[in-house]
Amino acid sequence: MHRLAIGCLCLILTGSFYSQTTYADELQVPIGKQGDQSQQRPINGMNTEAVEAKFGAPESVKGPIGDPPIMTWKYKSFSVYFEYELVIHTVLHK
């Protein structure tokens, strides 16, 4: 019984010393520092063929990388991120 009490006490004490705390910073980018919001760009769900038909060939292509495969097409004023063949995000360049 004495060993059980000592074991429980050790677990309680070591648990308090090893508690984990998570910190995160929040990045806020003012609208004026972002790209032109009125500019047409690919929307989520478009496929690669539709993007190329509407916006032309990209200046450069990176990927696919990872699993699921992510591919990046870079245009003059924005970059398009694809998962498999579908747009998942578009980022405007400043």
Protein Blocks (a to p, Z undefined) as FASTA:
>chain_A
ZZmmmmmmmmmmmmmmmpccdddddddddfklmccfkbccddehiafklmmmmnopafbd
cdjedjddddddddfkbccddehjbcfbdcddZZ
